Amino acid sequence: MQQKDLNRVRASVLQQCGSKVKIQLDRGRNKVDIQEGVIQNAYPSVFTILIDDERDENPPQLLSFSYTDIITRDIRMKLC
């Protein structure tokens, strides 16, 4: 992993703040969660996504991820 890759991912996430995304979380052992949310903020080391699933009775969740999670493919994001 190089610094330019990290900077490119950081700039891409910062540009898409406020956008609705679909995220695929790799939980290990062939477990995958797929959720939709909105990118809330982008900080120097992490970014946050607000998951608000109206059909479930769960309260909204604020999840944080590092930019290296995208590079290592622990999570995958796609614009909705």
C-alpha positions in Angstrom: 0.0 0.0 0.0 1.4 3.4 -1.0 0.6 6.8 0.3 -0.7 7.9 -3.1 -3.3 5.1 -3.0 -4.4 6.2 0.4 -4.6 9.9 -0.7 -6.7 8.9 -3.8 -9.2 6.9 -1.7 -9.4 9.7 0.9 -10.1 12.3 -1.8 -12.8 10.1 -3.4 -14.6 9.6 -0.1 -14.4 13.3 0.8 -15.8 14.2 -2.6 -18.8 11.8 -2.0 -19.7 13.1 1.5 -23.5 13.3 1.8 -24.0 10.7 -0.9 -26.0 7.5 -0.4 -23.9 4.4 -0.7 -24.3 0.6 -0.5 -21.6 -1.0 1.5 -20.6 -4.7 1.6 -18.9 -5.6 4.9 -16.7 -8.7 5.0 -17.2 -10.1 8.5 -14.9 -13.1 8.0 -15.7 -16.8 7.7 -17.8 -16.3 4.6 -20.1 -13.8 6.4 -21.0 -10.7 4.4 -23.4 -7.9 5.4 -24.9 -5.5 2.8 -26.3 -2.2 4.1 -27.2 1.2 2.7 -26.2 4.4 4.3 -25.0 8.0 3.8 -21.4 9.1 4.1 -21.5 11.6 7.0 -18.0 12.9 7.5 -14.5 12.3 6.3 -11.6 12.8 8.7 -7.9 12.4 8.1 -7.8 8.7 9.2 -11.4 7.5 9.1 -14.8 8.3 7.6 -18.3 7.7 9.0 -21.4 6.2 7.4 -24.9 6.6 8.9 -27.0 3.5 8.5 -30.7 4.2 8.9 -32.8 1.1 8.0 -36.4 2.2 8.2 -37.9 -1.3 7.6 -36.1 -2.7 10.6 -36.8 -1.6 14.2 -33.2 -0.9 14.8 -32.1 2.6 15.7 -29.7 4.4 13.3 -26.1 3.4 13.5 -23.0 5.5 12.9 -20.2 3.2 11.6 -16.6 4.3 11.1 -14.1 2.9 8.8 -10.5 3.6 7.9 -9.4 4.3 4.3 -7.3 1.2 4.4 -10.5 -0.9 4.8 -11.3 0.1 1.2 -7.8 -0.6 -0.1 -7.7 -4.1 1.6 -11.3 -4.8 0.5 -12.6 -5.3 4.0 -15.5 -3.1 2.8 -16.7 -2.3 -0.7 -18.7 0.8 -1.4 -20.9 1.6 -4.4 -22.9 4.7 -5.0 -26.7 4.3 -5.0 
